[in-house]
Amino acid sequence: SYELTQPPSVSVSPGQTASITCSGDKLGDKYASWYQQKPGQSPVLVIYQDTKRPSGIPERFSGSNSGNTATLTISGTQAMDEADYYCQTWDSSTGVFGGGTKLTVL
Amino acid sequence: EVQLVESGGGLVQPGRSLRLSCAASGITLDDYAMHWVRQAPGKGLEWVSGISWNSGNIGYADSVKGRFTISRDNAKNSLYLQMDSLRADDTALYYCAKDLSGTYSYGMDVWGQGTTVTISS
């Protein structure tokens, strides 16, 4: 079965750029989405179709996907961005999530 | 306001069944694919099942294939998950989520608050 691999944790200073990677075999040939989940809350879609932002998502969130790696980039990271982030894709009409990355804003 | 509300969770013994429901308000679901996603306590997200707008395309995670059945009733604006032969590792918070498209290959842009399923003797 298809697998997506994320780093368990990423740390960033306020105002700096955070990058969270998601690796999978030929992931660049598929669409990747990214979800933000804060403690006790439901997930929120922040990036879909590799690079698109849903309405209401700040411009500091961006995405890319090429080769075997999709990347979520948060520019000018704010304290409110501290959360778990999950990448997700589709493989043969089956959904697959990465294991999640805890973003800490120090 | 678009809202998804799950129901039907509870505490059941291993081997028994449960049926989860997801009711939508503020939106007509019949244009969109729908999904069930679960999250075990302290763990990450796991996609469970998805169904296209017209039920023509249905998929399941390997972990639930043959035990769970997804369905929808567009007339009732609702989504369902029939869960049979439940196991302890099915214990999780189950979310209902709406896809951006009618055929599930984009992203899930609206999520419910979840319903808790606990499997224990």
Contacts between the chains, C-beta under 8 A, distances in Angstrom:
chain1	res1	chain2	res2	distance
A	1	B	62	6.0
A	31	B	105	6.5
A	31	B	106	6.8
A	33	B	106	7.3
A	33	B	107	3.8
A	33	B	108	7.4
A	35	B	45	7.1
A	35	B	108	7.6
A	37	B	45	7.5
A	42	B	95	6.3
A	42	B	111	4.2
A	42	B	112	6.8
A	42	B	113	5.9
A	42	B	114	6.5
A	43	B	37	7.7
A	43	B	45	6.5
A	43	B	95	7.4
A	43	B	97	7.9
A	43	B	108	7.7
A	43	B	111	5.6
A	44	B	111	7.5
A	45	B	107	5.0
A	45	B	108	6.1
A	45	B	109	4.8
A	47	B	107	7.8
A	48	B	100	6.2
A	48	B	106	5.5
A	48	B	107	3.3
A	48	B	109	7.4
A	49	B	106	6.1
A	49	B	107	7.2
A	54	B	107	7.8
A	54	B	109	5.6
A	84	B	44	7.7
A	86	B	44	6.5
A	86	B	45	5.3
A	88	B	45	7.7
A	88	B	47	7.3
A	88	B	107	7.3
A	88	B	108	7.9
A	90	B	104	7.0
A	90	B	105	5.1
A	93	B	50	7.5
A	93	B	57	6.2
A	93	B	59	4.3
A	93	B	104	7.3
A	94	B	47	7.3
A	94	B	59	5.1
A	94	B	60	7.6
A	94	B	61	6.7
A	94	B	62	8.0
A	95	B	35	6.7
A	95	B	37	7.6
A	95	B	47	3.1
A	95	B	50	6.1
A	95	B	59	7.3
A	95	B	61	7.5
A	95	B	104	7.4
A	96	B	47	6.6
A	97	B	37	7.8
A	97	B	44	6.3
A	97	B	45	4.5
A	97	B	46	6.3
A	97	B	47	6.0
A	98	B	44	7.7
A	99	B	44	5.2
A	100	B	44	4.2
A	100	B	45	7.1
